[in-house]
Amino acid sequence: MTQSLVPDTTLPTEIPESRQSAANAPVSSLFSLSKRTVIVTGAGRGLGIVLAEAILESGGDVICLDILPAPSKDEWTRIEQTQKTSGTYCSYHQCDITDEDAVTATLTEAAKAASKRGNPIRGLISCAGIQQMLDAIDYPLDGFRRILEVNVTGSFLIAKHTARILWDEGNSGSIVFIASMSGQIANRGIHCSAYNTSKAAVQQMSRSLAVEWGQYGIRVNTLSPGYIRTSMTDQLLAEKPEIEKLWMAGALLGRLGAPEDFKAPAIYLLTDGSSFMTGADLRVDGGHCASA
């Protein structure tokens, strides 16, 4: 009869995979973005610019992209202050992520500048997205297409060209798509069929790219927030104030999310601390019970 258990006295003292893992490092360095540059889309305001600030606080440089001509003045002031205290660098570029020529030109220029600083591009947070609350039965075709163009096609284009830079420069990296819990559940109180469809597509796109790019050291994950108090959400609540009461009834922590709640999980997905995590969806929704 063969013995099924391996005696612990015969276990190897060294595991080969440990030498291959980027996580084989002191904990203090596992959550640092030092010597790296990260692209953040939708970084002109709201969640995107908050995550850009978090990257700076973690020692990384940031390339902020947004369709807005200029970022929010007050929020950019904080970015400038953080650059000074952390010794990092942040630049802002107006860019329509659905325009592939614009994406290519902007990222090519930014990648050259990052390499010159000695902090090559090693990551992306794809945060840019749009929302519209409208009954599906009345949804105009051009509106539905626009949601998909920005939230899905735009996310794909920025990921594609970031991956190309990583490939060309021979670097590993981490791509984080900001998806939504609405890609997995049906929201109560609001009708957002196009938005929810787009976020489900982003989650599946992430899994597909993770399979395709993992062999090149490029990790791809999604971060799925629940309800966040942003200017976009506040606009929806202003139109239908009764929704806030409905949302709060399902909030186990007794509050809606804030952009700052997503700084830590986003940084985790970018750093070597999550070096064995790819093709995953990290859902951070405050315990909302929002499924129909």
N, C-alpha and C positions, 0 to 999 in steps of 0.2 A: 504494500500500500504506500502510495506516495504521500509525502507530507505537504499540506496545503499552506501552512503558515511559515513565513520566513522568520527565523530567530533574529531578534533585534541585535544580537551580538555579531551577526554577519552582514549587517547593512553597510553599504559603502560610506566612507567618511566624506566623500566629495561627490556632489551631483553635477554632471556635465552641464545641464541646462542653466545652472546658476551663473556659469561664466558667460552665457549668451544673453542674459536678462539685463536690460537697462536699469532694473530695480535693484540690482546688486550694487548698492551704493548707500551711503549714510542717509538716514531719514531727512536730515536737514537739506540735502540736495535733491531729494525725490520730488519736492514740491516747489522747486525753484525753476524759473524760466530764464535764468541768466545766460547770456551769450546767444539768445534766440530772438527772432522777430516773428510776431504773430499778426496775421491779417484779420481785421474785424470788419465785417460789412454791417450796414445799418448802424454805424457808429457815430452818426451825427447828433443823436439824442437818445434818451430812454435807455433800454436794456443794453444796447450795443455800446454806448459810451461808458456805461457803468462797468461793463466787462473789460473794456479797453483800459480803464483805470486800474482794475484788478490785476491785469497783466503787468502794468508798470510797477505796481506794488510788489509783484512777485519777481521783479528783476529783469523782465523782458522788454524789448522794444515793440512798438505797435504801429501798424499801418492802418489807419482808419479810412474806410470807404463809405460813402453815402451819396444818394442822389441830390441831397441838399447842397446848395452852393457853399454853405458854411455851417459849421456845427453850432449847436446851442451855445450861446455866449457864456452863460453861467457855468454850464457843465464843462466847457472847454477851459475855463479859468482853473477849475480843479485839476484838469489834466495837466496844465502847465505847471501848477504847483507840485503835483506828484512827480513830474519829470525832474524838477529841481531837487527834491528831497531824496529821490531814489537813484539819481544819476542815470536815468534811462532816456529814451528818445521816442517821440511820437509825431507822426505826420498825418495830415488830413488831405484826402483827395476826393474831389467830386467825381463820381463814376456811376453810370447806369449799368447794373450788373446783368441786365438783359441784352446789352450791346456787346457782343463778343470782341469786336475790334477795340472798344474802349477798355474792356477788361484786360485784354492782351497787352495793350500799350501801357496801362497804368501799372500792372503787376511786373512787367518787364523792367520798367524804370525803377520801381520800388525795390525789386530784387537786387538790382545792381547797387543801389545805394546801401541796402542792408549788408551786402557782402563786403562793401568797402569799409563799413563800420566794424566788421568782424563778427557781426551777429546775423547770420543768414536766416532766411525765412524757414521756419520749422513748424509752423502751425497756422490754423485758420479757424475762426469762429464765424460761421455763416449765419448771421443774425437778421439780415434784411428781410422784411416781409410786409405784406399788407393784409388788411382785414376788411370785410364788408358784411354787415348784418342785413340780410334780405331773404324773404320767403323764396324757397326754391321754385315755386310755381310761377313766380314773377321775375326770376333771375334773368337778366339780359345776357345774351351770348357773349358779347364783348367784355362784360364785367367778369364772367366766369373765366374766360380765356386770360384776362389780365391777371387775375389771382394766380392762375397756374403759371403764367409766364414769369412773374416775379418770384413767387414762393418756391416753384419747382425748377423751371428752366434756369432762372438766375442763380439759384443755389448750385445747380449742376455746373454751370459755366465757371463760377468762381472756384469750385472744388477741382474741376478739371485742370484749370490753369495753375492752381496752387500745386497740384500733384505733378504737373509737368515741370515746374520749377524744382521741386524736391528731386524728381527723377534726374533732371539735367545736372543738378549740383551734387548728386550722389548722397543726399541726406535723407534720414528718416524723418518722420513728422506725424503730427496728429491733426485730424480734421474733425471739427465739432459742428454739427448742424443743430441749430435751435429749432426743434420741432414743437410739439405741443401735446398735452394729454388729449386734446381734441382730435388727434390722429388715431386714437384708440377708443374713444368713448363718444356718445352722443350727448351734446350739451342740453341742459334744461334751460328754458327761458329765452334762449336766443337761437335764431335760425341762421346758421353760417355753413351751409352745405359746401360751398366752394372752398372756403378756408379749411374746413375739416378734411376735405378730400385732398387738398394740397399738402397738408401736414402728414397725412397717412402716406402719401407718395414720397415725401422726404424721408420718412422712417424706412420705407422699403428701399429707396435709393441708397441710403446709408449702408444697409446690410449688403446690398449688391456690390457697392464700391469697396466695402471692407474685404469681401471675398476676392475681389479683383486686384486690390492694391496691397493687401497684407504681405505678399511675398516680397515687396519692395521696401518693407519697413514703414509703410504708411498706414496708420491706424485711422479708422473712421467710426465715429459714434454719434448718437443723438442725445441731446438734453431736452427733455419735454417738460416745460413749466406748466403749472396750473394757471389759475387766474392771478394776474399781476396788475398792480395799480400803476399803469402807465398812462400817458396822454391818450393813446388809442383806446385803452379800456375805459378811461374816464369819459370819453366821448360816447361810448356805447351806454354807459350807465346814466349819462345825462339824458339820453334819448328814452331810456326805459329804466327809471330809478327803482322800480319794483324788483329788478333782477338782483340787485345787491343783497336784498334780504334773502332771496332764494339761494344765492351763492354762499352767504354766510351760514345758512342752515346746514350746509354740507362741509363747512370748514372745521376740521377737528381741532385745529389750533386757535380757533376763534378770531382769525383775521385773514385777509387776503394776502397774497404774496407781494413782496417788494423786489425791485430789480436787484438790490443788494443781496437778497437771499440766494442768488444764483452765482455769486462770485466764486465761492469755494468749490462747488461742483464743476464749474467751467474750468477753473484752474487745474483741478484734479485731472480732468480728461486731457488736458494739454501736456501735463508733466510726465516724467518718467515714473511717477508713483502709480500710474495706470497703464504701465507698459504692456500688460498682458490683457488689456481690455480693448476689444474691437468688435464692431458689428452689434453693439449693445445700445439699448435705450435707457438712459438714466432719467427716470420720471421723478420730478420734484414738484409736488402739487399741494403740499400742506394737508394731505389726507382727504382731499375733496372726494365726496361720493357723488359724482356728477353724471354717472351713466344712466341712460333712460331705462 
